[in-house]
Amino acid sequence: IGHFTVDSTNSLPTTPVVNTPLADAEVTSLAAGASANLSVFNSIDANSDSLSYEFELDTSVAFDSAAKINSGLIVEGATTTTWQPIGLIENTHYYWRVRALDTGGTSPWQVSAFFVNVTDDSPGTPQVSNPAPGASVLTTQPSLGVTAGIDADSELVS
C-alpha cells in the first residue's frame, strides 16, 4: 500500500534579491529613453508556481510621490527578471522596490536605491562667508572664510 500527502496550502515566494544596480549605486550610463535596467535574481517558490514580478520606482523612499511609476506584472525570466523604466533624470536619487507574486499571494518587498549621474557636473561657485561682502576689517590679517559650492552630483567639494 502506498502513501501520499496532499498539501493544500500555498507557500509564498521568497523575497527577490537585487542583481543590479546594487544598493546606493551610481548609475553612470542610461539606455535609449533615459532608462536603466533594474534586475533581480528570481525568487524561489516552494510550490513551483509560475511567478511574476511587480517593480515600483520613485524619488520618495515612502513611494508616495507623484513621480512614482509601476511596472505592471512582468513574467519571470530564466534566472533574473528585469524592468527598464524610462525617463530617468540626471542628478536624481531613485528608490525602487520589487516583489514576486504567485496565484496565492506576494513576497515581501525588496527595496533598493540608486543615483543617476551620467554627466560629471562642475560644483557651484564658492561664496565668501568671512568677512561678509562689503564689511570693513580692522586688521591686516583678517580671518577669511568661504562656503563651498553645491555639487549636483552629490560629490564632496573641497
Backbone as CSV, one residue per row, in Angstrom:
resi,resn,N_x,N_y,N_z,CA_x,CA_y,CA_z,C_x,C_y,C_z
1,ILE,0.861,-1.173,0.000,0.000,0.000,0.000,0.900,1.226,0.000
2,GLY,0.605,2.179,-0.888,1.368,3.427,-0.976,0.718,4.523,-0.149
3,HIS,1.493,5.500,0.203,1.015,6.654,0.965,1.404,7.943,0.235
4,PHE,0.577,8.926,0.367,0.912,10.237,-0.162,0.250,11.291,0.709
5,THR,0.765,12.510,0.605,0.253,13.629,1.383,-0.228,14.710,0.439
6,VAL,-1.346,15.291,0.749,-1.870,16.412,-0.016,-1.682,17.674,0.815
7,ASP,-0.988,18.636,0.252,-0.775,19.922,0.924,-1.556,20.968,0.146
8,SER,-2.623,21.454,0.737,-3.475,22.416,0.036,-3.115,23.867,0.363
9,THR,-2.036,24.064,1.107,-1.634,25.428,1.434,-0.641,25.939,0.396
10,ASN,-0.633,27.229,0.221,0.297,27.857,-0.714,1.454,28.460,0.066
11,SER,2.649,28.177,-0.353,3.822,28.842,0.202,4.111,30.064,-0.657
12,LEU,4.267,31.212,-0.015,4.553,32.425,-0.764,5.973,32.382,-1.319
13,PRO,6.210,33.080,-2.419,7.571,33.122,-2.961,8.503,33.871,-2.008
14,THR,9.788,33.560,-2.098,10.783,34.277,-1.303,10.939,35.701,-1.849
15,THR,11.525,36.556,-1.046,11.781,37.937,-1.472,12.854,37.935,-2.555
16,PRO,12.617,38.641,-3.681,13.658,38.720,-4.715,14.926,39.382,-4.156
17,VAL,16.072,39.056,-4.750,17.360,39.620,-4.335,17.864,40.528,-5.452
18,VAL,18.289,41.736,-5.091,18.766,42.711,-6.075,19.989,42.178,-6.817
19,ASN,19.954,42.306,-8.137,21.086,41.983,-9.001,21.786,43.289,-9.386
20,THR,21.087,44.164,-10.108,21.633,45.475,-10.486,20.513,46.497,-10.579
21,PRO,20.788,47.767,-10.329,22.002,48.268,-9.702,22.021,47.923,-8.215
22,LEU,23.215,47.731,-7.679,23.345,47.416,-6.261,22.885,48.593,-5.417
23,ALA,22.613,48.360,-4.162,22.099,49.392,-3.257,23.008,50.616,-3.251
24,ASP,22.407,51.763,-3.426,23.078,53.067,-3.398,24.141,53.232,-4.478
25,ALA,24.029,52.465,-5.551,24.984,52.571,-6.659,24.767,53.872,-7.423
26,GLU,25.796,54.256,-8.156,25.713,55.407,-9.049,25.560,54.867,-10.462
27,VAL,24.456,55.200,-11.108,24.210,54.777,-12.490,24.824,55.836,-13.395
28,THR,25.844,55.450,-14.158,26.605,56.409,-14.948,26.310,56.347,-16.447
29,SER,25.427,55.459,-16.859,25.007,55.442,-18.266,23.551,54.995,-18.327
30,LEU,22.844,55.575,-19.273,21.437,55.254,-19.468,21.236,54.771,-20.897
31,ALA,20.288,53.875,-21.075,19.948,53.370,-22.409,18.987,54.359,-23.074
32,ALA,18.557,54.027,-24.271,17.620,54.867,-25.006,16.397,55.162,-24.153
33,GLY,15.905,56.385,-24.254,14.733,56.784,-23.480,15.085,57.110,-22.038
34,ALA,16.372,57.330,-21.772,16.852,57.623,-20.409,16.393,56.526,-19.449
35,SER,16.743,55.282,-19.793,16.322,54.145,-18.979,17.514,53.386,-18.418
36,ALA,17.248,52.666,-17.333,18.257,51.806,-16.705,17.618,50.455,-16.432
37,ASN,18.434,49.412,-16.401,17.925,48.082,-16.092,17.875,47.869,-14.587
38,LEU,16.697,47.582,-14.061,16.534,47.174,-12.671,16.332,45.669,-12.710
39,SER,17.238,44.930,-12.092,17.245,43.481,-12.237,17.345,42.806,-10.873
40,VAL,16.600,41.703,-10.725,16.654,40.899,-9.503,16.889,39.439,-9.855
41,PHE,17.535,38.735,-8.925,17.607,37.280,-9.049,16.224,36.741,-8.688
42,ASN,15.785,35.758,-9.433,14.434,35.245,-9.246,14.203,34.677,-7.851
43,SER,12.970,34.818,-7.408,12.540,34.249,-6.133,12.408,32.741,-6.263
44,ILE,12.283,32.091,-5.118,12.038,30.647,-5.089,10.611,30.437,-4.612
45,ASP,9.909,29.552,-5.267,8.548,29.231,-4.863,8.492,27.743,-4.530
46,ALA,8.232,27.428,-3.254,8.236,26.033,-2.783,7.195,25.177,-3.491
47,ASN,6.148,25.805,-4.010,5.099,25.070,-4.717,5.364,24.958,-6.217
48,SER,6.483,25.517,-6.657,6.845,25.540,-8.084,5.801,26.250,-8.932
49,ASP,5.109,27.239,-8.324,4.144,28.042,-9.087,4.891,28.972,-10.033
50,SER,4.241,29.344,-11.120,4.790,30.362,-12.011,4.784,31.693,-11.267
51,LEU,5.840,32.465,-11.434,5.949,33.744,-10.737,5.948,34.904,-11.718
52,SER,5.429,36.013,-11.258,5.577,37.282,-11.956,6.073,38.287,-10.933
53,TYR,6.514,39.433,-11.423,7.142,40.432,-10.558,6.511,41.791,-10.779
54,GLU,6.471,42.577,-9.720,5.993,43.949,-9.783,7.093,44.857,-9.243
55,PHE,7.493,45.827,-10.062,8.509,46.800,-9.680,7.835,48.150,-9.478
56,GLU,8.378,48.954,-8.574,7.977,50.348,-8.416,9.228,51.197,-8.301
57,LEU,9.159,52.410,-8.847,10.271,53.350,-8.836,9.741,54.702,-8.407
58,ASP,10.472,55.374,-7.515,10.013,56.685,-7.035,11.207,57.509,-6.585
59,THR,11.001,58.802,-6.470,12.010,59.697,-5.907,11.814,59.840,-4.402
60,SER,10.780,59.241,-3.871,10.487,59.263,-2.431,10.676,57.865,-1.856
61,VAL,11.382,57.772,-0.732,11.592,56.473,-0.080,10.269,55.893,0.417
62,ALA,9.251,56.722,0.583,7.933,56.258,1.023,7.076,55.758,-0.150
63,PHE,7.562,55.908,-1.372,6.841,55.504,-2.587,5.450,56.132,-2.623
64,ASP,5.409,57.446,-2.345,4.119,58.138,-2.288,4.101,59.448,-3.065
65,SER,5.080,59.649,-3.961,5.118,60.905,-4.709,4.390,60.766,-6.042
66,ALA,4.147,61.904,-6.657,3.507,61.921,-7.974,4.436,61.337,-9.046
67,ALA,5.726,61.218,-8.741,6.705,60.687,-9.696,6.740,59.157,-9.719
68,LYS,6.030,58.492,-8.814,6.093,57.020,-8.728,5.565,56.375,-10.004
69,ILE,6.312,55.378,-10.486,5.835,54.588,-11.626,5.861,53.114,-11.259
70,ASN,4.956,52.364,-11.857,4.775,50.943,-11.573,4.975,50.170,-12.865
71,SER,5.633,49.038,-12.769,5.938,48.228,-13.953,4.746,47.458,-14.494
72,GLY,3.734,47.236,-13.662,2.748,46.230,-14.019,3.382,44.871,-13.790
73,LEU,2.689,43.802,-14.089,3.242,42.464,-13.858,4.208,42.074,-14.974
74,ILE,5.369,41.578,-14.573,6.410,41.145,-15.512,6.638,39.659,-15.307
75,VAL,6.612,38.905,-16.393,6.825,37.466,-16.344,8.278,37.182,-15.967
76,GLU,8.458,36.190,-15.139,9.783,35.810,-14.652,10.706,35.405,-15.789
77,GLY,11.966,35.877,-15.738,12.990,35.468,-16.691,13.590,34.130,-16.275
78,ALA,14.597,33.664,-17.020,15.203,32.359,-16.757,15.863,32.298,-15.377
79,THR,16.712,33.260,-15.039,17.359,33.298,-13.720,17.222,34.660,-13.054
80,THR,17.026,35.685,-13.888,16.799,37.037,-13.374,15.579,37.623,-14.074
81,THR,15.012,38.623,-13.438,13.881,39.341,-14.035,14.234,40.815,-14.029
82,THR,13.983,41.485,-15.169,14.430,42.858,-15.362,13.287,43.758,-15.804
83,TRP,13.322,44.987,-15.297,12.410,46.045,-15.735,13.251,47.230,-16.145
84,GLN,12.858,47.910,-17.197,13.607,49.050,-17.706,12.713,50.293,-17.709
85,PRO,12.645,51.009,-16.560,11.841,52.230,-16.536,12.491,53.317,-17.386
86,ILE,11.678,54.138,-18.052,12.206,55.197,-18.911,11.991,56.562,-18.262
87,GLY,12.696,57.552,-18.780,12.523,58.927,-18.323,13.277,59.270,-17.062
88,LEU,14.372,58.538,-16.762,15.150,58.855,-15.568,15.845,60.199,-15.745
89,ILE,15.994,60.923,-14.649,16.505,62.289,-14.687,17.891,62.351,-14.045
90,GLU,18.799,63.046,-14.717,20.162,63.253,-14.238,20.163,63.876,-12.841
91,ASN,21.145,63.487,-12.027,21.345,64.014,-10.670,20.126,63.795,-9.772
92,THR,19.512,62.628,-9.908,18.327,62.312,-9.117,18.535,61.004,-8.367
93,HIS,18.154,61.018,-7.093,18.147,59.797,-6.283,16.822,59.079,-6.537
94,TYR,16.893,57.784,-6.807,15.693,56.963,-7.015,15.675,55.822,-6.006
95,TYR,14.483,55.479,-5.592,14.239,54.325,-4.740,13.418,53.360,-5.572
96,TRP,13.742,52.074,-5.472,12.958,51.093,-6.205,12.712,49.884,-5.333
97,ARG,11.622,49.222,-5.636,11.286,48.012,-4.901,10.640,47.028,-5.853
98,VAL,10.693,45.764,-5.448,10.179,44.689,-6.282,9.666,43.576,-5.379
99,ARG,8.634,42.897,-5.831,8.117,41.734,-5.112,7.684,40.693,-6.131
100,ALA,7.695,39.437,-5.674,7.271,38.318,-6.520,5.829,37.961,-6.174
101,LEU,5.086,37.526,-7.171,3.689,37.155,-6.988,3.438,35.773,-7.579
102,ASP,2.679,34.968,-6.841,2.158,33.726,-7.412,0.641,33.767,-7.245
103,THR,-0.041,32.687,-7.552,-1.508,32.694,-7.505,-2.056,32.848,-6.096
104,GLY,-1.221,32.586,-5.081,-1.709,32.656,-3.703,-1.305,33.886,-2.922
105,GLY,-0.441,34.737,-3.479,-0.039,35.924,-2.739,1.267,36.503,-3.232
106,THR,1.837,37.377,-2.404,3.050,38.084,-2.790,4.140,37.937,-1.736
107,SER,5.358,38.053,-2.191,6.507,38.077,-1.281,6.592,39.461,-0.641
108,PRO,7.416,39.612,0.385,7.698,40.961,0.886,8.430,41.769,-0.194
109,TRP,8.335,43.097,-0.091,9.073,43.974,-0.997,10.568,43.888,-0.714
110,GLN,11.372,43.928,-1.761,12.812,44.145,-1.666,13.043,45.594,-2.096
111,VAL,13.671,46.401,-1.242,13.843,47.824,-1.513,15.318,48.131,-1.752
112,SER,15.582,49.016,-2.706,16.938,49.440,-3.005,16.901,50.892,-3.497
113,ALA,18.066,51.446,-3.809,18.155,52.835,-4.266,19.369,52.994,-5.178
114,PHE,19.324,54.037,-6.009,20.465,54.383,-6.852,20.405,55.861,-7.173
115,PHE,21.524,56.391,-7.698,21.640,57.799,-8.061,22.052,57.877,-9.517
116,VAL,21.349,58.679,-10.322,21.690,58.843,-11.739,22.716,59.966,-11.864
117,ASN,23.900,59.618,-12.392,24.984,60.587,-12.570,25.725,60.269,-13.859
118,VAL,25.109,60.621,-14.990,25.690,60.335,-16.296,26.781,61.354,-16.632
119,THR,26.545,62.620,-16.296,27.483,63.698,-16.599,28.098,64.216,-15.309
120,ASP,29.428,64.340,-15.290,30.107,64.875,-14.115,29.988,66.399,-14.149
121,ASP,29.071,66.939,-13.359,28.832,68.377,-13.323,29.850,69.086,-12.439
122,SER,30.206,70.297,-12.828,31.088,71.118,-12.001,30.317,71.615,-10.791
123,PRO,31.006,71.761,-9.656,30.310,72.301,-8.489,29.984,73.773,-8.692
124,GLY,29.066,74.270,-7.888,28.715,75.685,-7.929,29.864,76.545,-7.427
125,THR,29.749,77.837,-7.615,30.774,78.792,-7.195,30.794,78.921,-5.680
126,PRO,31.984,78.863,-5.067,32.051,79.083,-3.621,31.639,80.516,-3.291
127,GLN,31.134,80.726,-2.088,30.688,82.045,-1.651,31.548,82.507,-0.480
128,VAL,31.916,83.784,-0.490,32.674,84.365,0.616,31.754,84.432,1.830
129,SER,32.242,83.918,2.962,31.435,83.951,4.185,32.048,84.816,5.278
130,ASN,33.384,85.062,5.204,34.032,85.902,6.208,35.263,86.537,5.600
131,PRO,35.411,87.843,5.606,34.418,88.780,6.116,33.225,88.867,5.164
132,ALA,32.097,89.265,5.699,30.884,89.382,4.886,31.122,90.369,3.747
133,PRO,30.502,90.134,2.590,30.668,91.067,1.473,30.327,92.503,1.898
134,GLY,31.235,93.438,1.581,31.020,94.852,1.903,31.431,95.245,3.307
135,ALA,31.865,94.268,4.127,32.242,94.566,5.515,33.629,95.201,5.558
136,SER,33.857,95.976,6.593,35.173,96.566,6.839,35.902,95.717,7.869
137,VAL,37.219,95.621,7.727,38.013,94.885,8.702,39.003,95.842,9.347
138,LEU,39.358,95.593,10.590,40.240,96.467,11.348,41.619,95.856,11.558
139,THR,41.941,94.821,10.791,43.230,94.151,10.930,43.826,93.899,9.552
140,THR,45.125,93.755,9.522,45.790,93.450,8.245,45.833,91.951,7.976
141,GLN,45.389,91.160,8.955,45.341,89.704,8.787,43.955,89.191,9.185
142,PRO,42.921,89.513,8.382,41.571,89.069,8.737,41.417,87.558,8.554
143,SER,40.499,86.981,9.277,40.146,85.572,9.115,39.270,85.468,7.867
144,LEU,39.694,84.661,6.924,38.958,84.511,5.670,38.175,83.201,5.685
145,GLY,36.993,83.229,5.102,36.193,82.018,5.040,35.347,81.969,3.784
146,VAL,35.130,80.778,3.287,34.257,80.579,2.128,33.330,79.400,2.408
147,THR,32.193,79.432,1.763,31.255,78.316,1.804,31.380,77.591,0.469
148,ALA,31.616,76.289,0.529,31.803,75.506,-0.696,30.560,75.560,-1.566
149,GLY,30.775,75.487,-2.874,29.661,75.437,-3.811,28.921,74.106,-3.695
150,ILE,27.694,74.080,-4.137,26.874,72.868,-4.122,27.229,72.028,-5.345
151,ASP,27.384,70.729,-5.140,27.683,69.825,-6.240,26.450,69.000,-6.585
152,ALA,25.954,69.163,-7.804,24.735,68.464,-8.225,24.915,66.951,-8.233
153,ASP,26.170,66.488,-8.327,26.452,65.048,-8.341,26.578,64.459,-6.952
154,SER,26.375,65.279,-5.915,26.487,64.857,-4.507,27.894,64.420,-4.144
155,GLU,28.874,64.947,-4.867,30.265,64.635,-4.556,30.810,65.673,-3.585
156,LEU,31.795,65.282,-2.794,32.401,66.164,-1.807,33.140,67.291,-2.528
157,VAL,32.898,68.518,-2.086,33.569,69.680,-2.650,34.529,70.215,-1.605
158,SER,35.787,70.456,-1.997,36.755,70.988,-1.039,37.488,72.169,-1.637
